[in-house]
């Protein structure tokens, strides 16, 4: 479970908790795929892909679109 950043703040940035779930999970899958393409079995520093995606949303590096 994500403790930081707070889920309510992330949901506000994306628009809803449902959209947050979709955006964060898609990004987490992208991160895992990128790591696997580089021959890694996990992300650097043993970070969880979902935690990295949540931090990217919190930092404004990742936004949701209506696609």
N, CA, C and O atoms as a Tripos MOL2 file, in Angstrom:
@<TRIPOS>MOLECULE
protein
  268   267    67     0     0
PROTEIN
NO_CHARGES

@<TRIPOS>ATOM
      1 N           0.8450   -1.1780    0.0000 N.3       1 UNK1
      2 CA          0.0000    0.0000    0.0000 C.3       1 UNK1
      3 C           0.8890    1.2390    0.0000 C.2       1 UNK1
      4 O           1.9310    1.2770    0.6540 O.2       1 UNK1
      5 N           0.4610    2.2350   -0.7360 N.am      2 UNK2
      6 CA          1.2140    3.4820   -0.8260 C.3       2 UNK2
      7 C           0.9270    4.3360    0.4040 C.2       2 UNK2
      8 O          -0.2290    4.6400    0.6970 O.2       2 UNK2
      9 N           1.9660    4.7200    1.1140 N.am      3 UNK3
     10 CA          1.8210    5.5910    2.2740 C.3       3 UNK3
     11 C           2.1250    7.0380    1.9110 C.2       3 UNK3
     12 O           1.4190    7.9550    2.3320 O.2       3 UNK3
     13 N           3.1540    7.2320    1.1480 N.am      4 UNK4
     14 CA          3.5640    8.5660    0.7220 C.3       4 UNK4
     15 C           3.7530    8.5510   -0.7760 C.2       4 UNK4
     16 O           4.3630    7.6060   -1.2770 O.2       4 UNK4
     17 N           3.3080    9.4650   -1.4820 N.am      5 UNK5
     18 CA          2.4590   10.6050   -1.1510 C.3       5 UNK5
     19 C           1.0240   10.1570   -0.8730 C.2       5 UNK5
     20 O           0.6190    9.0820   -1.3140 O.2       5 UNK5
     21 N           0.2530   10.9700   -0.1480 N.am      6 UNK6
     22 CA         -1.1150   10.5900    0.2160 C.3       6 UNK6
     23 C          -2.0060   10.3690   -1.0110 C.2       6 UNK6
     24 O          -1.9650   11.1450   -1.9660 O.2       6 UNK6
     25 N          -2.7900    9.3250   -0.9740 N.am      7 UNK7
     26 CA         -3.6410    8.9520   -2.0990 C.3       7 UNK7
     27 C          -4.6640   10.0400   -2.4120 C.2       7 UNK7
     28 O          -4.9660   10.2700   -3.5830 O.2       7 UNK7
     29 N          -5.2030   10.7130   -1.4010 N.am      8 UNK8
     30 CA         -6.1900   11.7630   -1.6580 C.3       8 UNK8
     31 C          -5.5950   12.9010   -2.4790 C.2       8 UNK8
     32 O          -6.2630   13.4450   -3.3590 O.2       8 UNK8
     33 N          -4.3550   13.2610   -2.2030 N.am      9 UNK9
     34 CA         -3.6930   14.3190   -2.9700 C.3       9 UNK9
     35 C          -3.4440   13.8540   -4.4000 C.2       9 UNK9
     36 O          -3.6330   14.6190   -5.3460 O.2       9 UNK9
     37 N          -3.0220   12.6070   -4.5580 N.am     10 UNK10
     38 CA         -2.8010   12.0590   -5.8980 C.3      10 UNK10
     39 C          -4.1030   12.0300   -6.6940 C.2      10 UNK10
     40 O          -4.1150   12.3610   -7.8800 O.2      10 UNK10
     41 N          -5.1970   11.6370   -6.0460 N.am     11 UNK11
     42 CA         -6.4920   11.5770   -6.7260 C.3      11 UNK11
     43 C          -6.9340   12.9650   -7.1670 C.2      11 UNK11
     44 O          -7.5210   13.1120   -8.2390 O.2      11 UNK11
     45 N          -6.6650   13.9770   -6.3640 N.am     12 UNK12
     46 CA         -6.9930   15.3530   -6.7470 C.3      12 UNK12
     47 C          -6.2100   15.7780   -7.9840 C.2      12 UNK12
     48 O          -6.7490   16.4470   -8.8660 O.2      12 UNK12
     49 N          -4.9420   15.3900   -8.0450 N.am     13 UNK13
     50 CA         -4.1030   15.7630   -9.1810 C.3      13 UNK13
     51 C          -4.5790   15.1060  -10.4760 C.2      13 UNK13
     52 O          -4.4920   15.7080  -11.5450 O.2      13 UNK13
     53 N          -5.0810   13.8710  -10.3820 N.am     14 UNK14
     54 CA         -5.5020   13.1190  -11.5590 C.3      14 UNK14
     55 C          -6.9760   13.3700  -11.8840 C.2      14 UNK14
     56 O          -7.3440   13.4210  -13.0580 O.2      14 UNK14
     57 N          -7.8100   13.5240  -10.8820 N.am     15 UNK15
     58 CA         -9.2250   13.7820  -11.1230 C.3      15 UNK15
     59 C         -10.1580   12.8920  -10.3300 C.2      15 UNK15
     60 O         -11.2350   13.3240   -9.9190 O.2      15 UNK15
     61 N          -9.7480   11.6420  -10.1110 N.am     16 UNK16
     62 CA        -10.5560   10.7200   -9.3110 C.3      16 UNK16
     63 C          -9.6760    9.5480   -8.8750 C.2      16 UNK16
     64 O          -8.5890    9.3330   -9.4110 O.2      16 UNK16
     65 N         -10.1670    8.8040   -7.9000 N.am     17 UNK17
     66 CA         -9.4060    7.6440   -7.4360 C.3      17 UNK17
     67 C          -9.3730    6.5560   -8.5090 C.2      17 UNK17
     68 O          -8.3870    5.8300   -8.6330 O.2      17 UNK17
     69 N         -10.4510    6.4470   -9.2800 N.am     18 UNK18
     70 CA        -10.4750    5.4630  -10.3610 C.3      18 UNK18
     71 C          -9.4160    5.8030  -11.4100 C.2      18 UNK18
     72 O          -8.6370    4.9410  -11.8170 O.2      18 UNK18
     73 N          -9.3950    7.0520  -11.8380 N.am     19 UNK19
     74 CA         -8.4140    7.4790  -12.8360 C.3      19 UNK19
     75 C          -6.9990    7.3170  -12.2920 C.2      19 UNK19
     76 O          -6.0890    6.9330  -13.0270 O.2      19 UNK19
     77 N          -6.8140    7.6070  -11.0140 N.am     20 UNK20
     78 CA         -5.5020    7.4300  -10.3820 C.3      20 UNK20
     79 C          -5.0560    5.9840  -10.4860 C.2      20 UNK20
     80 O          -3.9020    5.7090  -10.8130 O.2      20 UNK20
     81 N          -5.9530    5.0680  -10.2130 N.am     21 UNK21
     82 CA         -5.6340    3.6370  -10.2820 C.3      21 UNK21
     83 C          -5.2080    3.2440  -11.6890 C.2      21 UNK21
     84 O          -4.2250    2.5250  -11.8640 O.2      21 UNK21
     85 N          -5.9390    3.7100  -12.6850 N.am     22 UNK22
     86 CA         -5.6450    3.3700  -14.0760 C.3      22 UNK22
     87 C          -4.3020    3.9480  -14.5040 C.2      22 UNK22
     88 O          -3.4670    3.2390  -15.0670 O.2      22 UNK22
     89 N          -4.0930    5.2410  -14.2370 N.am     23 UNK23
     90 CA         -2.8650    5.9170  -14.6600 C.3      23 UNK23
     91 C          -1.6490    5.3200  -13.9610 C.2      23 UNK23
     92 O          -0.6390    5.0280  -14.6020 O.2      23 UNK23
     93 N          -1.7460    5.1410  -12.6480 N.am     24 UNK24
     94 CA         -0.6120    4.6190  -11.8840 C.3      24 UNK24
     95 C          -0.2740    3.1840  -12.2950 C.2      24 UNK24
     96 O           0.9010    2.8320  -12.3970 O.2      24 UNK24
     97 N          -1.2870    2.3600  -12.5310 N.am     25 UNK25
     98 CA         -0.9990    0.9750  -12.9060 C.3      25 UNK25
     99 C          -0.3850    0.8830  -14.2960 C.2      25 UNK25
    100 O           0.5090    0.0700  -14.5270 O.2      25 UNK25
    101 N          -0.8630    1.7160  -15.2290 N.am     26 UNK26
    102 CA         -0.2650    1.7190  -16.5720 C.3      26 UNK26
    103 C           1.1950    2.1480  -16.5130 C.2      26 UNK26
    104 O           2.0490    1.5500  -17.1680 O.2      26 UNK26
    105 N           1.4820    3.1790  -15.7290 N.am     27 UNK27
    106 CA          2.8610    3.6540  -15.6130 C.3      27 UNK27
    107 C           3.7400    2.6080  -14.9240 C.2      27 UNK27
    108 O           4.8880    2.4050  -15.3190 O.2      27 UNK27
    109 N           3.2100    1.9540  -13.9110 N.am     28 UNK28
    110 CA          3.9820    0.9190  -13.2150 C.3      28 UNK28
    111 C           4.3490   -0.2130  -14.1790 C.2      28 UNK28
    112 O           5.4670   -0.7270  -14.1450 O.2      28 UNK28
    113 N           3.3980   -0.5980  -15.0380 N.am     29 UNK29
    114 CA          3.6870   -1.6350  -16.0360 C.3      29 UNK29
    115 C           4.7530   -1.1750  -17.0190 C.2      29 UNK29
    116 O           5.6150   -1.9580  -17.4190 O.2      29 UNK29
    117 N           4.6950    0.1050  -17.4110 N.am     30 UNK30
    118 CA          5.7250    0.6470  -18.3100 C.3      30 UNK30
    119 C           7.0990    0.5820  -17.6520 C.2      30 UNK30
    120 O           8.0800    0.2040  -18.2920 O.2      30 UNK30
    121 N           7.1670    0.9460  -16.3880 N.am     31 UNK31
    122 CA          8.4460    0.9290  -15.6740 C.3      31 UNK31
    123 C           9.0210   -0.4820  -15.5970 C.2      31 UNK31
    124 O          10.2200   -0.6830  -15.7900 O.2      31 UNK31
    125 N           8.1560   -1.4610  -15.3120 N.am     32 UNK32
    126 CA          8.6120   -2.8530  -15.2600 C.3      32 UNK32
    127 C           9.0940   -3.3290  -16.6230 C.2      32 UNK32
    128 O          10.1130   -4.0120  -16.7270 O.2      32 UNK32
    129 N           8.3560   -2.9620  -17.6660 N.am     33 UNK33
    130 CA          8.7490   -3.3630  -19.0130 C.3      33 UNK33
    131 C          10.0890   -2.7510  -19.4040 C.2      33 UNK33
    132 O          10.9210   -3.4260  -20.0110 O.2      33 UNK33
    133 N          10.3060   -1.4940  -19.0680 N.am     34 UNK34
    134 CA         11.5790   -0.8350  -19.3590 C.3      34 UNK34
    135 C          12.7240   -1.5350  -18.6360 C.2      34 UNK34
    136 O          13.7920   -1.7440  -19.2110 O.2      34 UNK34
    137 N          12.4990   -1.8950  -17.3760 N.am     35 UNK35
    138 CA         13.5330   -2.5840  -16.6110 C.3      35 UNK35
    139 C          13.8400   -3.9450  -17.2320 C.2      35 UNK35
    140 O          15.0040   -4.3310  -17.3440 O.2      35 UNK35
    141 N          12.8080   -4.6620  -17.6290 N.am     36 UNK36
    142 CA         13.0090   -5.9780  -18.2380 C.3      36 UNK36
    143 C          13.7330   -5.8780  -19.5760 C.2      36 UNK36
    144 O          14.5350   -6.7490  -19.9150 O.2      36 UNK36
    145 N          13.4540   -4.8190  -20.3370 N.am     37 UNK37
    146 CA         14.1540   -4.6230  -21.6100 C.3      37 UNK37
    147 C          15.6410   -4.3450  -21.4060 C.2      37 UNK37
    148 O          16.4480   -4.5650  -22.3090 O.2      37 UNK37
    149 N          15.9980   -3.8630  -20.2220 N.am     38 UNK38
    150 CA         17.3950   -3.6030  -19.8900 C.3      38 UNK38
    151 C          18.0350   -4.8070  -19.2080 C.2      38 UNK38
    152 O          19.1850   -4.7390  -18.7750 O.2      38 UNK38
    153 N          17.2950   -5.9060  -19.1110 N.am     39 UNK39
    154 CA         17.8210   -7.1190  -18.5210 C.3      39 UNK39
    155 C          17.7380   -7.1650  -17.0090 C.2      39 UNK39
    156 O          18.3850   -8.0010  -16.3780 O.2      39 UNK39
    157 N          16.9510   -6.2800  -16.4190 N.am     40 UNK40
    158 CA         16.7960   -6.2490  -14.9640 C.3      40 UNK40
    159 C          15.5320   -6.9970  -14.5640 C.2      40 UNK40
    160 O          14.5850   -7.0940  -15.3440 O.2      40 UNK40
    161 N          15.5240   -7.5190  -13.3580 N.am     41 UNK41
    162 CA         14.3280   -8.1930  -12.8570 C.3      41 UNK41
    163 C          13.5010   -7.2760  -11.9640 C.2      41 UNK41
    164 O          12.3380   -7.5700  -11.6860 O.2      41 UNK41
    165 N          14.0820   -6.1800  -11.5170 N.am     42 UNK42
    166 CA         13.3550   -5.2010  -10.7010 C.3      42 UNK42
    167 C          13.9410   -3.8200  -10.9490 C.2      42 UNK42
    168 O          14.9670   -3.6830  -11.6160 O.2      42 UNK42
    169 N          13.2930   -2.8090  -10.4150 N.am     43 UNK43
    170 CA         13.7580   -1.4410  -10.6060 C.3      43 UNK43
    171 C          15.0040   -1.1700   -9.7770 C.2      43 UNK43
    172 O          15.2360   -1.8340   -8.7670 O.2      43 UNK43
    173 N          15.8090   -0.1960  -10.1990 N.am     44 UNK44
    174 CA         16.9860    0.1690   -9.4090 C.3      44 UNK44
    175 C          16.5950    0.5620   -7.9850 C.2      44 UNK44
    176 O          15.5020    1.0780   -7.7540 O.2      44 UNK44
    177 N          17.4740    0.3200   -7.0600 N.am     45 UNK45
    178 CA         17.2740    0.6190   -5.6330 C.3      45 UNK45
    179 C          16.1110   -0.1540   -5.0310 C.2      45 UNK45
    180 O          15.5950    0.2300   -3.9810 O.2      45 UNK45
    181 N          15.6870   -1.2420   -5.6800 N.am     46 UNK46
    182 CA         14.5920   -2.0840   -5.1910 C.3      46 UNK46
    183 C          13.3060   -1.3130   -4.9440 C.2      46 UNK46
    184 O          12.5290   -1.6580   -4.0540 O.2      46 UNK46
    185 N          13.0820   -0.2670   -5.7340 N.am     47 UNK47
    186 CA         11.8540    0.5150   -5.5920 C.3      47 UNK47
    187 C          10.6970   -0.2380   -6.2310 C.2      47 UNK47
    188 O          10.8720   -0.9570   -7.2140 O.2      47 UNK47
    189 N           9.5340   -0.0640   -5.6660 N.am     48 UNK48
    190 CA          8.3270   -0.6700   -6.2070 C.3      48 UNK48
    191 C           7.8180    0.1880   -7.3680 C.2      48 UNK48
    192 O           7.7740    1.4120   -7.2480 O.2      48 UNK48
    193 N           7.4320   -0.4300   -8.4860 N.am     49 UNK49
    194 CA          6.9750    0.3350   -9.6470 C.3      49 UNK49
    195 C           5.7860    1.2400   -9.3440 C.2      49 UNK49
    196 O           5.7170    2.3580   -9.8550 O.2      49 UNK49
    197 N           4.8550    0.7750   -8.5260 N.am     50 UNK50
    198 CA          3.6920    1.5860   -8.1980 C.3      50 UNK50
    199 C           4.0820    2.7970   -7.3520 C.2      50 UNK50
    200 O           3.4970    3.8700   -7.5000 O.2      50 UNK50
    201 N           5.0540    2.6330   -6.4760 N.am     51 UNK51
    202 CA          5.5340    3.7590   -5.6700 C.3      51 UNK51
    203 C           6.2300    4.7990   -6.5340 C.2      51 UNK51
    204 O           6.0850    6.0000   -6.3090 O.2      51 UNK51
    205 N           6.9850    4.3370   -7.5220 N.am     52 UNK52
    206 CA          7.6540    5.2610   -8.4420 C.3      52 UNK52
    207 C           6.6070    6.0200   -9.2540 C.2      52 UNK52
    208 O           6.7220    7.2320   -9.4360 O.2      52 UNK52
    209 N           5.5870    5.3130   -9.7430 N.am     53 UNK53
    210 CA          4.5230    5.9560  -10.5090 C.3      53 UNK53
    211 C           3.7810    6.9830   -9.6590 C.2      53 UNK53
    212 O           3.4730    8.0750  -10.1380 O.2      53 UNK53
    213 N           3.4950    6.6500   -8.4190 N.am     54 UNK54
    214 CA          2.8080    7.5860   -7.5210 C.3      54 UNK54
    215 C           3.6530    8.8300   -7.2810 C.2      54 UNK54
    216 O           3.1260    9.9430   -7.2620 O.2      54 UNK54
    217 N           4.9420    8.6560   -7.1000 N.am     55 UNK55
    218 CA          5.8210    9.8030   -6.8870 C.3      55 UNK55
    219 C           5.8880   10.6730   -8.1320 C.2      55 UNK55
    220 O           5.9390   11.8980   -8.0240 O.2      55 UNK55
    221 N           5.8890   10.0620   -9.3110 N.am     56 UNK56
    222 CA          5.8870   10.8220  -10.5600 C.3      56 UNK56
    223 C           4.6130   11.6540  -10.6880 C.2      56 UNK56
    224 O           4.6650   12.7980  -11.1410 O.2      56 UNK56
    225 N           3.4780   11.0950  -10.2980 N.am     57 UNK57
    226 CA          2.2180   11.8360  -10.3250 C.3      57 UNK57
    227 C           2.2910   12.9980   -9.3430 C.2      57 UNK57
    228 O           1.9110   14.1200   -9.6770 O.2      57 UNK57
    229 N           2.7720   12.7400   -8.1480 N.am     58 UNK58
    230 CA          2.8730   13.7660   -7.1140 C.3      58 UNK58
    231 C           3.7910   14.9080   -7.5490 C.2      58 UNK58
    232 O           3.5110   16.0760   -7.2800 O.2      58 UNK58
    233 N           4.8800   14.5640   -8.2170 N.am     59 UNK59
    234 CA          5.8450   15.5690   -8.6660 C.3      59 UNK59
    235 C           5.3970   16.3080   -9.9290 C.2      59 UNK59
    236 O           6.0570   17.2530  -10.3590 O.2      59 UNK59
    237 N           4.2910   15.8850  -10.5170 N.am     60 UNK60
    238 CA          3.7970   16.5400  -11.7260 C.3      60 UNK60
    239 C           4.4650   16.0630  -12.9960 C.2      60 UNK60
    240 O           4.2870   16.6750  -14.0490 O.2      60 UNK60
    241 N           5.2280   14.9890  -12.9270 N.am     61 UNK61
    242 CA          5.9080   14.4340  -14.1030 C.3      61 UNK61
    243 C           4.9720   13.5780  -14.9450 C.2      61 UNK61
    244 O           5.2550   13.2950  -16.1090 O.2      61 UNK61
    245 N           3.8630   13.1720  -14.3520 N.am     62 UNK62
    246 CA          2.9270   12.2890  -15.0270 C.3      62 UNK62
    247 C           1.5250   12.8710  -14.8540 C.2      62 UNK62
    248 O           1.0910   13.1420  -13.7340 O.2      62 UNK62
    249 N           0.8260   13.0610  -15.9660 N.am     63 UNK63
    250 CA         -0.5220   13.5950  -15.9050 C.3      63 UNK63
    251 C          -1.4530   12.6780  -16.6880 C.2      63 UNK63
    252 O          -1.0080   11.8850  -17.5180 O.2      63 UNK63
    253 N          -2.7380   12.7940  -16.4170 N.am     64 UNK64
    254 CA         -3.7240   11.9760  -17.1040 C.3      64 UNK64
    255 C          -4.2990   12.7430  -18.2860 C.2      64 UNK64
    256 O          -4.4970   13.9560  -18.2180 O.2      64 UNK64
    257 N          -4.5620   12.0230  -19.3650 N.am     65 UNK65
    258 CA         -5.2160   12.6340  -20.5220 C.3      65 UNK65
    259 C          -6.5300   11.8960  -20.7570 C.2      65 UNK65
    260 O          -6.7620   10.8400  -20.1700 O.2      65 UNK65
    261 N          -7.3580   12.4270  -21.5820 N.am     66 UNK66
    262 CA         -8.6770   11.8440  -21.8440 C.3      66 UNK66
    263 C          -8.6530   10.7700  -22.9290 C.2      66 UNK66
    264 O          -9.7060   10.4440  -23.4760 O.2      66 UNK66
    265 N          -7.5030   10.2170  -23.2550 N.am     67 UNK67
    266 CA         -7.3910    9.2230  -24.3300 C.3      67 UNK67
    267 C          -7.9890    7.9240  -23.9370 C.2      67 UNK67
    268 O          -7.9810    6.9770  -24.7240 O.2      67 UNK67
@<TRIPOS>BOND
     1     1     2 1
     2     2     3 1
     3     3     4 2
     4     3     5 am
     5     5     6 1
     6     6     7 1
     7     7     8 2
     8     7     9 am
     9     9    10 1
    10    10    11 1
    11    11    12 2
    12    11    13 am
    13    13    14 1
    14    14    15 1
    15    15    16 2
    16    15    17 am
    17    17    18 1
    18    18    19 1
    19    19    20 2
    20    19    21 am
    21    21    22 1
    22    22    23 1
    23    23    24 2
    24    23    25 am
    25    25    26 1
    26    26    27 1
    27    27    28 2
    28    27    29 am
    29    29    30 1
    30    30    31 1
    31    31    32 2
    32    31    33 am
    33    33    34 1
    34    34    35 1
    35    35    36 2
    36    35    37 am
    37    37    38 1
    38    38    39 1
    39    39    40 2
    40    39    41 am
    41    41    42 1
    42    42    43 1
    43    43    44 2
    44    43    45 am
    45    45    46 1
    46    46    47 1
    47    47    48 2
    48    47    49 am
    49    49    50 1
    50    50    51 1
    51    51    52 2
    52    51    53 am
    53    53    54 1
    54    54    55 1
    55    55    56 2
    56    55    57 am
    57    57    58 1
    58    58    59 1
    59    59    60 2
    60    59    61 am
    61    61    62 1
    62    62    63 1
    63    63    64 2
    64    63    65 am
    65    65    66 1
    66    66    67 1
    67    67    68 2
    68    67    69 am
    69    69    70 1
    70    70    71 1
    71    71    72 2
    72    71    73 am
    73    73    74 1
    74    74    75 1
    75    75    76 2
    76    75    77 am
    77    77    78 1
    78    78    79 1
    79    79    80 2
    80    79    81 am
    81    81    82 1
    82    82    83 1
    83    83    84 2
    84    83    85 am
    85    85    86 1
    86    86    87 1
    87    87    88 2
    88    87    89 am
    89    89    90 1
    90    90    91 1
    91    91    92 2
    92    91    93 am
    93    93    94 1
    94    94    95 1
    95    95    96 2
    96    95    97 am
    97    97    98 1
    98    98    99 1
    99    99   100 2
   100    99   101 am
   101   101   102 1
   102   102   103 1
   103   103   104 2
   104   103   105 am
   105   105   106 1
   106   106   107 1
   107   107   108 2
   108   107   109 am
   109   109   110 1
   110   110   111 1
   111   111   112 2
   112   111   113 am
   113   113   114 1
   114   114   115 1
   115   115   116 2
   116   115   117 am
   117   117   118 1
   118   118   119 1
   119   119   120 2
   120   119   121 am
   121   121   122 1
   122   122   123 1
   123   123   124 2
   124   123   125 am
   125   125   126 1
   126   126   127 1
   127   127   128 2
   128   127   129 am
   129   129   130 1
   130   130   131 1
   131   131   132 2
   132   131   133 am
   133   133   134 1
   134   134   135 1
   135   135   136 2
   136   135   137 am
   137   137   138 1
   138   138   139 1
   139   139   140 2
   140   139   141 am
   141   141   142 1
   142   142   143 1
   143   143   144 2
   144   143   145 am
   145   145   146 1
   146   146   147 1
   147   147   148 2
   148   147   149 am
   149   149   150 1
   150   150   151 1
   151   151   152 2
   152   151   153 am
   153   153   154 1
   154   154   155 1
   155   155   156 2
   156   155   157 am
   157   157   158 1
   158   158   159 1
   159   159   160 2
   160   159   161 am
   161   161   162 1
   162   162   163 1
   163   163   164 2
   164   163   165 am
   165   165   166 1
   166   166   167 1
   167   167   168 2
   168   167   169 am
   169   169   170 1
   170   170   171 1
   171   171   172 2
   172   171   173 am
   173   173   174 1
   174   174   175 1
   175   175   176 2
   176   175   177 am
   177   177   178 1
   178   178   179 1
   179   179   180 2
   180   179   181 am
   181   181   182 1
   182   182   183 1
   183   183   184 2
   184   183   185 am
   185   185   186 1
   186   186   187 1
   187   187   188 2
   188   187   189 am
   189   189   190 1
   190   190   191 1
   191   191   192 2
   192   191   193 am
   193   193   194 1
   194   194   195 1
   195   195   196 2
   196   195   197 am
   197   197   198 1
   198   198   199 1
   199   199   200 2
   200   199   201 am
   201   201   202 1
   202   202   203 1
   203   203   204 2
   204   203   205 am
   205   205   206 1
   206   206   207 1
   207   207   208 2
   208   207   209 am
   209   209   210 1
   210   210   211 1
   211   211   212 2
   212   211   213 am
   213   213   214 1
   214   214   215 1
   215   215   216 2
   216   215   217 am
   217   217   218 1
   218   218   219 1
   219   219   220 2
   220   219   221 am
   221   221   222 1
   222   222   223 1
   223   223   224 2
   224   223   225 am
   225   225   226 1
   226   226   227 1
   227   227   228 2
   228   227   229 am
   229   229   230 1
   230   230   231 1
   231   231   232 2
   232   231   233 am
   233   233   234 1
   234   234   235 1
   235   235   236 2
   236   235   237 am
   237   237   238 1
   238   238   239 1
   239   239   240 2
   240   239   241 am
   241   241   242 1
   242   242   243 1
   243   243   244 2
   244   243   245 am
   245   245   246 1
   246   246   247 1
   247   247   248 2
   248   247   249 am
   249   249   250 1
   250   250   251 1
   251   251   252 2
   252   251   253 am
   253   253   254 1
   254   254   255 1
   255   255   256 2
   256   255   257 am
   257   257   258 1
   258   258   259 1
   259   259   260 2
   260   259   261 am
   261   261   262 1
   262   262   263 1
   263   263   264 2
   264   263   265 am
   265   265   266 1
   266   266   267 1
   267   267   268 2
@<TRIPOS>SUBSTRUCTURE
     1 UNK1         2 RESIDUE 1 A UNK
     2 UNK2         6 RESIDUE 1 A UNK
     3 UNK3        10 RESIDUE 1 A UNK
     4 UNK4        14 RESIDUE 1 A UNK
     5 UNK5        18 RESIDUE 1 A UNK
     6 UNK6        22 RESIDUE 1 A UNK
     7 UNK7        26 RESIDUE 1 A UNK
     8 UNK8        30 RESIDUE 1 A UNK
     9 UNK9        34 RESIDUE 1 A UNK
    10 UNK10       38 RESIDUE 1 A UNK
    11 UNK11       42 RESIDUE 1 A UNK
    12 UNK12       46 RESIDUE 1 A UNK
    13 UNK13       50 RESIDUE 1 A UNK
    14 UNK14       54 RESIDUE 1 A UNK
    15 UNK15       58 RESIDUE 1 A UNK
    16 UNK16       62 RESIDUE 1 A UNK
    17 UNK17       66 RESIDUE 1 A UNK
    18 UNK18       70 RESIDUE 1 A UNK
    19 UNK19       74 RESIDUE 1 A UNK
    20 UNK20       78 RESIDUE 1 A UNK
    21 UNK21       82 RESIDUE 1 A UNK
    22 UNK22       86 RESIDUE 1 A UNK
    23 UNK23       90 RESIDUE 1 A UNK
    24 UNK24       94 RESIDUE 1 A UNK
    25 UNK25       98 RESIDUE 1 A UNK
    26 UNK26      102 RESIDUE 1 A UNK
    27 UNK27      106 RESIDUE 1 A UNK
    28 UNK28      110 RESIDUE 1 A UNK
    29 UNK29      114 RESIDUE 1 A UNK
    30 UNK30      118 RESIDUE 1 A UNK
    31 UNK31      122 RESIDUE 1 A UNK
    32 UNK32      126 RESIDUE 1 A UNK
    33 UNK33      130 RESIDUE 1 A UNK
    34 UNK34      134 RESIDUE 1 A UNK
    35 UNK35      138 RESIDUE 1 A UNK
    36 UNK36      142 RESIDUE 1 A UNK
    37 UNK37      146 RESIDUE 1 A UNK
    38 UNK38      150 RESIDUE 1 A UNK
    39 UNK39      154 RESIDUE 1 A UNK
    40 UNK40      158 RESIDUE 1 A UNK
    41 UNK41      162 RESIDUE 1 A UNK
    42 UNK42      166 RESIDUE 1 A UNK
    43 UNK43      170 RESIDUE 1 A UNK
    44 UNK44      174 RESIDUE 1 A UNK
    45 UNK45      178 RESIDUE 1 A UNK
    46 UNK46      182 RESIDUE 1 A UNK
    47 UNK47      186 RESIDUE 1 A UNK
    48 UNK48      190 RESIDUE 1 A UNK
    49 UNK49      194 RESIDUE 1 A UNK
    50 UNK50      198 RESIDUE 1 A UNK
    51 UNK51      202 RESIDUE 1 A UNK
    52 UNK52      206 RESIDUE 1 A UNK
    53 UNK53      210 RESIDUE 1 A UNK
    54 UNK54      214 RESIDUE 1 A UNK
    55 UNK55      218 RESIDUE 1 A UNK
    56 UNK56      222 RESIDUE 1 A UNK
    57 UNK57      226 RESIDUE 1 A UNK
    58 UNK58      230 RESIDUE 1 A UNK
    59 UNK59      234 RESIDUE 1 A UNK
    60 UNK60      238 RESIDUE 1 A UNK
    61 UNK61      242 RESIDUE 1 A UNK
    62 UNK62      246 RESIDUE 1 A UNK
    63 UNK63      250 RESIDUE 1 A UNK
    64 UNK64      254 RESIDUE 1 A UNK
    65 UNK65      258 RESIDUE 1 A UNK
    66 UNK66      262 RESIDUE 1 A UNK
    67 UNK67      266 RESIDUE 1 A UNK
